[in-house]
Amino acid sequence: MKILVYAEQQDGHLKKSAVEAVSFAKQSFESLGNINITVLLGGQVNQQAAADLGKYGANSVWMPAQSTLNAFEVHLHSAAIQQALVETEAEVLVMAHTYCGKSLAPRLSVAWDAALAAGVNGPPECAADGSWKVQRTVYSNKGIATYSVWGARRILTFTPNALKPSDGASPCAVTAWNVSLDSVSARTRNLELQKVQGKIPLTEAERVISGGRGLKGPEHWHLIEDLAEACDAATACSKPVSDMHWRSHDEHVGQTGITIKPDLYIAVGISGAIQHLAGVSSSKTIVAINTDQDAPFFKVADYGVVGDAFEVLPQLTQAIRRLRKG
Ligand SMILES: Cc1cc2nc3c(=O)[nH]c(=O)nc-3n(C[C@H](O)[C@H](O)[C@H](O)COP(=O)(O)OP(=O)(O)OC[C@H]3O[C@@H](n4cnc5c(N)ncnc54)[C@H](O)[C@@H]3O)c2cc1C
């Protein structure tokens, strides 16, 4: 089976989801035997980093020879992927269910006339008749739906952090790939990208410390930031916190914000309303810190601290710093 994996990059660095995408393709289909995974890079990256994708299962990596794709533009990237699908004669396209994947996959599904399984939670179960069984969370994480997917061409997007990438193979060859985009008219252009400096991107973070209205005001956010720094974590917040401009909207998680799936989510002074939980309840371990022992968050938390954030946070931060030093 020929598989094309689209691997995202930013500013010349592979995103974490790139490695996950290759691993996802390998872990999903290696049991079928005789698979060939070509990775199309979403722009130019360091040659060694590209070759290292071979360790996760890539048979070859195609690096665009031109710099045209370095900044994400959906029409250009969609056209490039279509060209690569034809040249590789791929039957399956795998990509992450990220901002880029969500905008590319539906377009490609129509253009390539393919079945689309979007935002799946884990590798598909491959049935003897050639169809796949895939699962995804639905209704704001309140249910899990199972779908059957079939057809000669299929696109699979997976939720980031769905599996641990496993390496073990060898680096692979990286080919400079000539993409012809002259006839593609991009309808939007990225003029500037201002990156939030020095922060771990929320969607890629393995640990997240999140604050709610219980923190009483933005002047107390150093307590969240100190704990985040001690744990190498990203910071997040509830909707009212960003609505009141205590924190910027790019930290707002939940039904109307970002959906995340970190290994550890610590919710501080957040009640646990369903709209908030919709974006965080798939976290692998949840810790809630709240003065109210009846706060809904405690119903979904793996660990809970009934206590005042202003007392608990400094002690927790100190204890973690001590532990990590020793
Ligand atoms: C359509 C819709 C979409 C929404 N989308 C989202 C969304 O995406 N994300 C989101 O977050 N919300 C969303 N909301 C809002 C949501 O319903 C809640 O109102 C919101 O999550 C509450 O935020 P909070 O927990 O920070 O504040 P509160 O509900 O005010 O809770 C504060 C918590 O802090 C605790 N507390 C107080 N003092 C302390 C202290 N000193 N130490 C420790 N704990 C303390 C309190 O006991 C309380 O549990 C949405 C609402 C609607 C209607």
The ligand as a MOL file (V3000), in Angstrom:
LIG
                    3D

  0  0  0     0  0            999 V3000
M  V30 BEGIN CTAB
M  V30 COUNTS 53 58 0 0 0
M  V30 BEGIN ATOM
M  V30 1 C -21.9910 28.7400 24.1620 0
M  V30 2 C -20.9800 28.7830 25.2730 0
M  V30 3 C -19.6660 28.4560 24.9750 0
M  V30 4 C -18.7050 28.4790 25.9870 0
M  V30 5 N -17.4250 28.1220 25.6810 0
M  V30 6 C -16.5100 28.0580 26.6850 0
M  V30 7 C -15.1890 27.6170 26.4340 0
M  V30 8 O -14.8120 27.3040 25.2970 0
M  V30 9 N -14.3140 27.5630 27.4660 0
M  V30 10 C -14.6540 27.9220 28.7460 0
M  V30 11 O -13.8030 27.8770 29.6440 0
M  V30 12 N -15.9060 28.3490 29.0010 0
M  V30 13 C -16.8310 28.4380 28.0130 0
M  V30 14 N -18.0820 28.8950 28.2890 0
M  V30 15 C -18.3450 29.4320 29.6360 0
M  V30 16 C -18.6190 28.3510 30.6670 0
M  V30 17 O -19.9910 28.0170 30.6480 0
M  V30 18 C -18.2530 28.8410 32.0840 0
M  V30 19 O -18.9750 30.0230 32.3560 0
M  V30 20 C -16.7710 29.1300 32.2610 0
M  V30 21 O -15.9990 27.9960 31.8560 0
M  V30 22 C -16.4740 29.4440 33.7230 0
M  V30 23 O -15.1560 29.8640 33.8370 0
M  V30 24 P -14.3800 29.7040 35.2240 0
M  V30 25 O -14.4960 28.2910 35.6620 0
M  V30 26 O -13.0310 30.2910 35.0250 0
M  V30 27 O -15.1680 30.6880 36.1870 0
M  V30 28 P -16.2380 30.3800 37.3420 0
M  V30 29 O -17.3800 29.6090 36.8330 0
M  V30 30 O -16.5030 31.7020 37.9640 0
M  V30 31 O -15.4590 29.4470 38.3650 0
M  V30 32 C -14.4080 29.8760 39.1730 0
M  V30 33 C -13.9970 28.7060 40.0380 0
M  V30 34 O -12.9040 29.0970 40.8370 0
M  V30 35 C -13.0740 28.5610 42.1500 0
M  V30 36 N -12.3140 29.4320 43.0540 0
M  V30 37 C -12.6220 30.6620 43.5120 0
M  V30 38 N -11.6320 31.1500 44.2750 0
M  V30 39 C -10.6640 30.1940 44.2970 0
M  V30 40 C -9.3730 30.1160 44.8950 0
M  V30 41 N -8.8780 31.1200 45.6450 0
M  V30 42 N -8.6490 28.9780 44.7240 0
M  V30 43 C -9.1250 27.9450 43.9840 0
M  V30 44 N -10.3420 27.9800 43.3700 0
M  V30 45 C -11.0860 29.0970 43.5220 0
M  V30 46 C -14.5780 28.5970 42.3840 0
M  V30 47 O -14.9520 27.6680 43.3840 0
M  V30 48 C -15.0950 28.2380 40.9970 0
M  V30 49 O -15.2630 26.8290 40.8840 0
M  V30 50 C -19.0550 28.8720 27.2920 0
M  V30 51 C -20.3880 29.2050 27.5690 0
M  V30 52 C -21.3370 29.1650 26.5720 0
M  V30 53 C -22.7620 29.5130 26.9070 0
M  V30 END ATOM
M  V30 BEGIN BOND
M  V30 1 1 1 2
M  V30 2 1 2 3
M  V30 3 2 2 52
M  V30 4 2 3 4
M  V30 5 1 4 5
M  V30 6 1 4 50
M  V30 7 2 5 6
M  V30 8 1 6 7
M  V30 9 1 6 13
M  V30 10 2 7 8
M  V30 11 1 7 9
M  V30 12 1 9 10
M  V30 13 2 10 11
M  V30 14 1 10 12
M  V30 15 2 12 13
M  V30 16 1 13 14
M  V30 17 1 14 15
M  V30 18 1 14 50
M  V30 19 1 15 16
M  V30 20 1 16 17
M  V30 21 1 16 18
M  V30 22 1 18 19
M  V30 23 1 18 20
M  V30 24 1 20 21
M  V30 25 1 20 22
M  V30 26 1 22 23
M  V30 27 1 23 24
M  V30 28 2 24 25
M  V30 29 1 24 26
M  V30 30 1 24 27
M  V30 31 1 27 28
M  V30 32 2 28 29
M  V30 33 1 28 30
M  V30 34 1 28 31
M  V30 35 1 31 32
M  V30 36 1 32 33
M  V30 37 1 33 34
M  V30 38 1 33 48
M  V30 39 1 34 35
M  V30 40 1 35 36
M  V30 41 1 35 46
M  V30 42 1 36 37
M  V30 43 1 36 45
M  V30 44 2 37 38
M  V30 45 1 38 39
M  V30 46 1 39 40
M  V30 47 2 39 45
M  V30 48 1 40 41
M  V30 49 2 40 42
M  V30 50 1 42 43
M  V30 51 2 43 44
M  V30 52 1 44 45
M  V30 53 1 46 47
M  V30 54 1 46 48
M  V30 55 1 48 49
M  V30 56 2 50 51
M  V30 57 1 51 52
M  V30 58 1 52 53
M  V30 END BOND
M  V30 END CTAB
M  END
